[in-house]
Amino acid sequence: MMVPAAGNRRNALLKLVPLLFVLIWSTGFVVAKFGLPYAPPLTFLLLRFVGVLLVLLPLVLLFRAPWPHGRIRHVALAGVLLQAGYLAGVWCAIKIGMPAGLSALIVGLQPILTAFAAPLLGEFVRPRQWLGLALGLCGVGLVVANKISVIGLSGASIGLCVFALLCITAGTLYQKRYCAHFDLRTGTVIQFSASAAVILPFAIFIEGLDWHLSTVAWTPQFMAALAWSVLALSIGAIFLLFALIRRSAATSVTSLLYLTPPTTAVMAWLMFNEAFSLIGALGMLVGVIGVAFVVRK
């Protein structure tokens, strides 16, 4: 009688994984608002990637975690797309004036792109799921509609967001197809090492990064944002994302990202007293219904 009970508890915990992922992932824009005033975006991301390696590498060596032999290049490339490409695009766009709401809406197109590419993974998107994807996109649009302002936007900021969208979509599909299963500890070390190597030269030549980190203001607010980025976002959320990619179809996983802009809007309302209208609340409800249509078996 004990085994079924344990299995039920495990299944209940697994059902909480998507919710926990959305909650943590949604703090990304909040962290950007806290941290970017004190460091250039690429420098911040480089410190974030190095911080992840300082935490995980000793654990990998201590526990002798297995390395994904024969797939290291695949794991590294997926990591560069999911980490360096996606994060650099979004953070640089916000730094040069892209509103967080509009950037969330652009990146929110990812589930649609993933659905179109699903046949490449041998996945079939059912009509009900297409309806859910459309509802989710409408929900995102309602949430951020009152926050969008295109006045003064540059082509560069829009291009950076589109670049981020393409990177996270390609990275999710690539990892699902070529390296969905690997030890999370060693795989994450590989991915963040590759991402740091890609970001480093850009931070040096574009932002003037030096060994003294003279472009960084080490305020308590910045250090708190960096610590949260390392421990919660780059380790916690990424581990949850990889677990979801293993267990679910790519379309179902990416549909959860529809819930990120509404959740971020609520966080911004609670933490920064940003306006949150009834239309925004309606958008959240529509987005949740859309995701339910996509992930329901």
LINNORVEN-V494223 format. One record per residue. N is the residue number from 1. RES is the residue in one small letter. PSI is psi in whole degrees, 0 to 359 (* if undefined). OMEGA is omega in radians with two decimals (NA if undefined). NEAR is the number of other C-alpha atoms within 12 Angstrom. Layout:
# LINNORVEN-V494223
n/res/psi/omega/near
N/RES/PSI/OMEGA/NEAR
N/RES/PSI/OMEGA/NEAR
This chain:
# LINNORVEN-V494223
n/res/psi/omega/near
1/m/339/-3.11/7
2/m/327/-3.07/8
3/v/313/3.09/9
4/p/321/-3.14/10
5/a/317/3.12/11
6/a/321/3.12/12
7/g/322/3.11/13
8/n/320/3.11/14
9/r/319/3.13/14
10/r/316/3.13/14
11/n/323/3.11/13
12/a/319/3.12/14
13/l/321/3.14/14
14/l/326/3.13/19
15/k/339/3.12/17
16/l/346/-3.09/16
17/v/311/3.12/29
18/p/319/3.13/35
19/l/315/3.14/26
20/l/321/3.11/27
21/f/313/-3.12/35
22/v/317/-3.12/34
23/l/315/-3.12/30
24/i/314/-3.11/34
25/w/326/-3.09/38
26/s/343/3.13/32
27/t/356/-3.09/34
28/g/315/3.14/39
29/f/326/3.09/38
30/v/317/3.11/37
31/v/321/3.11/37
32/a/319/3.14/38
33/k/326/3.12/27
34/f/319/-2.95/29
35/g/325/-3.02/36
36/l/333/3.07/36
37/p/345/-3.02/23
38/y/358/3.13/27
39/a/146/3.04/35
40/p/153/-3.01/33
41/p/315/-3.11/40
42/l/324/3.09/42
43/t/317/3.08/40
44/f/313/-3.12/43
45/l/321/3.11/45
46/l/315/3.08/39
47/l/323/3.11/37
48/r/314/-3.14/41
49/f/317/3.12/42
50/v/321/3.10/33
51/g/319/3.09/29
52/v/317/-3.14/38
53/l/322/3.13/31
54/l/330/3.12/22
55/v/314/-2.97/24
56/l/323/-3.05/32
57/l/315/3.07/25
58/p/323/3.12/17
59/l/320/3.11/19
60/v/315/-3.13/23
61/l/321/-3.11/17
62/l/316/-3.08/13
63/f/3/3.11/14
64/r/50/-3.14/14
65/a/142/-3.10/21
66/p/141/3.10/20
67/w/147/-3.11/23
68/p/72/-3.09/25
69/h/135/-3.12/17
70/g/350/-3.13/12
71/r/10/-3.05/23
72/i/319/-3.13/27
73/r/322/3.10/22
74/h/315/-3.14/29
75/v/318/-3.12/40
76/a/316/-3.12/34
77/l/317/3.09/34
78/a/321/3.13/37
79/g/319/3.12/42
80/v/320/3.12/36
81/l/315/-3.06/35
82/l/330/-3.07/37
83/q/292/-3.06/46
84/a/311/-3.07/42
85/g/307/-3.09/36
86/y/307/-3.06/36
87/l/318/3.13/45
88/a/319/3.13/41
89/g/311/-3.10/37
90/v/313/-3.05/46
91/w/320/3.10/41
92/c/324/3.11/39
93/a/315/3.12/39
94/i/322/-3.12/37
95/k/325/-3.09/33
96/i/16/2.95/26
97/g/359/3.10/27
98/m/124/3.08/34
99/p/142/-3.12/33
100/a/322/-3.13/43
101/g/317/-3.13/38
102/l/322/3.10/35
103/s/322/3.09/44
104/a/322/3.14/45
105/l/319/3.13/39
106/i/311/3.14/37
107/v/335/3.12/41
108/g/353/3.06/43
109/l/353/-3.06/38
110/q/315/3.14/43
111/p/325/3.12/45
112/i/313/3.12/36
113/l/318/-3.14/32
114/t/320/3.12/38
115/a/319/3.11/36
116/f/327/-3.11/25
117/a/358/-3.08/26
118/a/322/3.13/30
119/p/335/3.09/18
120/l/336/3.13/20
121/l/6/-3.09/23
122/g/20/3.13/16
123/e/148/3.13/20
124/f/126/3.13/21
125/v/117/-3.09/30
126/r/159/3.12/21
127/p/320/3.11/13
128/r/323/3.13/20
129/q/321/3.06/30
130/w/319/3.08/29
131/l/318/3.12/25
132/g/320/3.11/33
133/l/318/3.13/43
134/a/318/3.10/31
135/l/319/3.13/34
136/g/318/3.13/44
137/l/319/3.09/42
138/c/321/3.12/34
139/g/317/3.09/38
140/v/316/-3.14/50
141/g/319/3.13/35
142/l/320/-3.10/33
143/v/316/-3.02/41
144/v/359/-3.05/41
145/a/318/-3.08/32
146/n/359/3.14/24
147/k/354/-3.04/29
148/i/132/3.03/23
149/s/118/-3.09/17
150/v/4/-3.13/19
151/i/126/3.07/12
152/g/3/3.12/14
153/l/141/3.11/22
154/s/158/3.05/19
155/g/330/-3.14/17
156/a/317/-3.11/20
157/s/320/3.09/29
158/i/318/3.12/31
159/g/322/3.12/23
160/l/321/3.11/31
161/c/320/3.09/41
162/v/320/3.07/33
163/f/315/3.11/31
164/a/318/3.11/37
165/l/313/-3.13/38
166/l/323/-3.11/32
167/c/313/-3.09/33
168/i/328/3.08/40
169/t/311/3.14/38
170/a/321/-3.14/36
171/g/318/3.12/37
172/t/314/-3.14/47
173/l/317/-3.11/41
174/y/315/-3.13/31
175/q/321/3.13/38
176/k/324/-3.06/36
177/r/319/-2.95/26
178/y/337/-3.06/26
179/c/52/-3.10/30
180/a/331/-3.06/31
181/h/115/3.01/26
182/f/163/3.11/31
183/d/125/-3.05/27
184/l/328/-3.10/34
185/r/306/-3.12/33
186/t/324/3.13/35
187/g/319/3.12/38
188/t/322/3.07/45
189/v/316/3.12/40
190/i/314/-3.05/37
191/q/319/-3.13/45
192/f/332/3.03/44
193/s/314/3.11/34
194/a/319/-3.14/31
195/s/319/3.10/38
196/a/320/3.14/36
197/a/326/3.13/26
198/v/318/-3.07/27
199/i/325/-3.01/35
200/l/306/-3.10/31
201/p/326/3.11/18
202/f/320/3.11/24
203/a/325/3.14/29
204/i/311/-3.00/22
205/f/331/-3.10/13
206/i/318/-3.02/17
207/e/359/3.12/23
208/g/32/3.11/21
209/l/134/3.05/25
210/d/175/-3.07/17
211/w/338/-3.14/13
212/h/356/-3.11/10
213/l/46/-3.06/20
214/s/344/3.13/16
215/t/1/-3.10/23
216/v/132/3.02/28
217/a/110/-3.01/20
218/w/66/3.11/21
219/t/159/3.06/16
220/p/324/3.14/13
221/q/317/3.12/21
222/f/315/-3.10/26
223/m/325/3.08/24
224/a/318/3.11/21
225/a/320/3.14/32
226/l/316/-3.14/39
227/a/317/3.11/29
228/w/321/3.14/28
229/s/319/-3.11/38
230/v/305/-2.96/32
231/l/315/-3.06/25
232/a/311/-3.05/29
233/l/305/-3.00/36
234/s/340/3.08/43
235/i/303/-3.10/36
236/g/303/-3.08/29
237/a/321/-3.12/31
238/i/320/3.07/35
239/f/318/3.12/31
240/l/319/3.12/31
241/l/315/3.14/38
242/f/321/3.10/40
243/a/320/3.11/26
244/l/320/3.12/34
245/i/324/3.11/34
246/r/317/-2.96/25
247/r/335/-2.94/21
248/s/165/3.03/27
249/a/150/-3.09/36
250/a/321/3.14/45
251/t/319/3.14/44
252/s/318/-3.14/40
253/v/310/-3.07/40
254/t/337/3.11/42
255/s/336/3.10/48
256/l/335/-3.14/46
257/l/344/3.03/46
258/y/334/-3.10/49
259/l/351/-3.09/47
260/t/308/-3.14/46
261/p/317/3.09/48
262/p/318/3.14/47
263/t/320/3.09/40
264/t/321/3.12/38
265/a/319/3.10/41
266/v/317/3.12/30
267/m/317/3.14/26
268/a/325/3.10/28
269/w/317/-3.11/18
270/l/322/-3.01/14
271/m/326/-3.04/16
272/f/6/3.13/15
273/n/33/3.07/12
274/e/147/-3.08/19
275/a/139/3.08/21
276/f/108/-2.98/29
277/s/173/3.05/21
278/l/327/3.09/16
279/i/320/3.09/23
280/g/318/3.11/31
281/a/320/3.08/27
282/l/318/3.11/24
283/g/320/3.10/34
284/m/316/-3.13/34
285/l/316/3.12/26
286/v/318/3.13/30
287/g/318/3.12/37
288/v/317/3.11/36
289/i/318/3.12/30
290/g/314/3.12/33
291/v/320/3.12/40
292/a/321/3.09/27
293/f/324/-3.08/27
294/v/316/-2.97/37
295/v/346/-3.11/32
296/r/132/-3.12/19
297/k/*/NA/13
